[in-house]
Amino acid sequence: MKANYKKTFFGSVLAFILGTSCCWLTSLAVWLGATILTAFAAFIGRFNNIIITLAILLLIFGMFQLWTHRRKAV
C-alpha cells in the first residue's frame, strides 16, 4: 500500500493550524472584533430606542407567562 504524501502533508498542516488555534484565534478575534464591533455599534445605535422597547415588551411577556403558569400550577 502506497502512502499519499500530499494528503498526509495537508493533514499535518491542518492539524497544526487547529492545534495552535487556541493561541492565535483569540488575538485574531480581538483585533477583528475591535473593528467589527465599532461598525456594529454604530449600526445598532440608530435602532437603540426600538431595541429597548422590544426588550421591555419581551420582559413583560415573560413575566405574564410566568404569572399564568403559576396560576395554573396552584
Phi, psi and omega per residue, in radians:
M1 nan 2.229 -3.127
K2 -1.589 2.496 3.089
A3 -1.555 2.390 3.086
N4 -1.606 1.808 -3.031
Y5 -1.236 -0.435 3.098
K6 -1.168 -0.736 3.130
K7 -1.164 -0.717 -3.130
T8 -1.218 -0.604 3.108
F9 -1.154 -0.842 -3.139
F10 -1.171 -0.578 3.069
G11 -1.146 -0.691 3.123
S12 -1.236 -0.614 3.067
V13 -1.139 -0.740 3.103
L14 -1.118 -0.715 3.105
A15 -1.121 -0.654 3.097
F16 -1.131 -0.774 -3.137
I17 -1.126 -0.785 3.134
L18 -1.210 -0.618 -3.117
G19 -1.222 -0.559 -3.134
T20 -1.718 0.110 -3.087
S21 -1.144 -0.417 3.100
C22 -1.130 -0.440 -3.108
C23 -1.520 -0.776 -3.019
W24 -1.722 -0.358 -3.078
L25 -1.231 -0.602 3.141
T26 -1.201 -0.733 3.122
S27 -1.198 -0.600 3.077
L28 -1.135 -0.699 3.118
A29 -1.134 -0.646 3.122
V30 -1.190 -0.793 -3.127
W31 -1.150 -0.791 3.121
L32 -1.272 -0.597 -3.120
G33 -1.134 -0.596 -3.129
A34 -1.136 -0.739 -3.127
T35 -1.335 -0.738 -3.124
I36 -1.212 -0.673 -3.131
L37 -1.141 -0.635 3.098
T38 -1.131 -0.785 3.118
A39 -1.160 -0.686 3.134
F40 -1.154 -0.694 3.130
A41 -1.148 -0.658 3.101
A42 -1.164 -0.635 3.120
F43 -1.219 -0.778 -3.109
I44 -1.241 -0.495 -3.125
G45 -1.021 -0.507 3.114
R46 -1.235 -0.449 -3.098
F47 -1.860 0.399 -3.033
N48 -1.052 -0.805 -3.112
N49 -1.141 -0.665 3.125
I50 -1.165 -0.716 -3.125
I51 -1.164 -0.719 3.110
I52 -1.136 -0.735 3.106
T53 -1.102 -0.758 3.103
L54 -1.096 -0.700 3.120
A55 -1.123 -0.713 3.117
I56 -1.156 -0.722 3.116
L57 -1.122 -0.719 3.104
L58 -1.167 -0.607 3.070
L59 -1.135 -0.758 3.102
I60 -1.117 -0.716 3.116
F61 -1.116 -0.704 3.105
G62 -1.146 -0.688 3.096
M63 -1.166 -0.641 3.086
F64 -1.115 -0.742 3.104
Q65 -1.109 -0.718 3.100
L66 -1.100 -0.738 -3.121
W67 -1.129 -0.768 3.138
T68 -1.209 -0.571 3.115
H69 -1.189 -0.686 3.128
R70 -1.203 -0.591 3.117
R71 -1.171 -0.657 -3.139
K72 -1.254 -0.539 -3.094
A73 -1.299 -0.436 -3.085
V74 -1.494 nan nan
